[in-house]
C-alpha cells in the first residue's frame, strides 16, 4: 500500500510539473536534488487533496448513517454503519479509502494539468506569467523587456563578435540549447587592442534600400534572423540609437588596391 501511494505521489508530481506552464518554467530553473523535492512537493499536494476528499466522503456516510439510525421509520430498525463499512471494504487487497484517495489525487492532478484555467493561459496571461518569472533573472528580464517594448539589444559574444538588433524570441526550456533569436540591425566586432566597435554590416540601411520590413514579401527581415546560443554570450545590454550617435564607432579601413599600368589613364 505504501508503494502504491508513493508511486501515485511521484507520478502526479511529475505529470503536473511537466504540463503546467508556470511550474514547468520553475522546474527548468531547478537543478540536482531540488528537482525531486519539487516533484514530490506537488505530488504531496495532490495526495493531501485526495485525503481531504476521502475524509469528506467518510463524513457524508457518517451523516447518512446517523440520519437513518435517528429515523428508523425511513430504513427500518436495522442499525446502519456505512462509514465503518467504507473503511473496512477492500479492493484488490487495498483498503477502499486508500483506493478512493489515490483516485481523487489522480483526478485533481489531471484537472490542474489539462483543464484548469492556469493550464490554458491566453496570450495576455502568458505575457503576465513570463513577466513575473523573468523578474528573478537579469538576462531573462532584459530579453523580455526587449521583446515587450521593442528595444534594441547589444549582444557581445565570447568571440568578440557583436550583434545589435531586435529580440524575436528567447528559449530557456533546454539547459543545453538555450538560445536567443535576433533580427540584426548592425553587426561587427571589437578591436583586439582598442576594444572599439568595428561595424562590418549595416543591416538596417540595407533593409531600407531593399524595402524589407518585418512583414514584407517575398522576403522579410525574419529571413536574416540569427540564432545565438546563450552560453556563447559574454554580455547583454540595451542599445539606444539616439545615444549611439555620441559613441565613437570605429569603421574598419578599406584598403584600396594599387593601380595597375592598364588602369592608369593615358
Long-range contacts (C-beta under 8 A, 24 or more apart in sequence): 1-94, 1-95, 1-98, 4-94, 4-98, 4-102, 5-47, 5-98, 5-102, 8-43, 8-47, 8-102, 8-105, 8-106, 9-40, 9-43, 9-44, 9-46, 9-47, 9-105, 10-39, 10-40, 10-43, 11-43, 12-42, 12-43, 12-46, 12-47, 12-105, 12-106, 12-109, 13-38, 13-39, 13-40, 13-41, 13-42, 13-43, 13-44, 13-46, 14-39, 14-43, 15-109, 15-110, 15-113, 16-42, 16-43, 16-46, 16-109, 16-112, 16-113, 17-42, 19-113, 19-114, 19-119, 20-112, 20-113, 20-118, 20-119, 21-118, 21-119, 21-121, 21-126, 21-129, 22-118, 22-129, 22-133, 24-173, 25-129, 25-133, 25-172, 26-133, 28-172, 28-173, 28-175, 29-137, 29-172, 46-105, 46-106, 46-108, 46-109, 46-112, 47-101, 47-102, 47-105, 49-104, 49-105, 49-108, 50-100, 50-101, 50-102, 50-103, 50-104, 50-105, 50-108, 51-101, 53-100, 53-101, 53-104, 53-108, 54-97, 54-100, 54-101, 54-104, 57-86, 57-100, 58-83, 58-86, 58-87, 58-97, 61-86, 139-230, 139-236, 140-170, 140-172, 142-236, 142-237, 142-238, 143-167, 143-170, 143-180, 143-236, 144-170, 145-238, 146-238, 151-238, 151-239, 152-185, 152-238, 152-239, 152-240, 152-241, 153-182, 153-236, 153-237, 153-238, 153-239, 154-235, 154-236, 154-237, 154-238, 154-239, 155-180, 155-182, 155-228, 155-233, 155-235, 155-236, 156-190, 156-233, 156-234, 156-235, 156-236, 157-228, 157-232, 157-233, 157-234, 158-232, 158-233, 158-234, 159-232, 160-189, 160-190, 160-192, 161-187, 161-188, 161-189, 162-186, 162-187, 162-188, 162-189, 162-190, 162-197, 163-187, 163-226, 163-228, 164-239, 165-203, 165-226, 168-222, 168-225, 172-230, 177-229, 178-229, 178-230, 178-231, 179-227, 179-228, 179-229, 179-230, 180-227, 180-228, 180-230, 180-233, 181-225, 181-226, 181-227, 181-228, 182-225, 182-226, 182-227, 182-228, 183-214, 183-221, 183-222, 183-224, 183-225, 183-226, 184-224, 184-225, 184-226, 191-250, 194-250, 196-248, 196-249, 196-250, 197-247, 197-249, 197-250, 198-250, 198-251, 198-252, 199-249, 199-251, 200-252
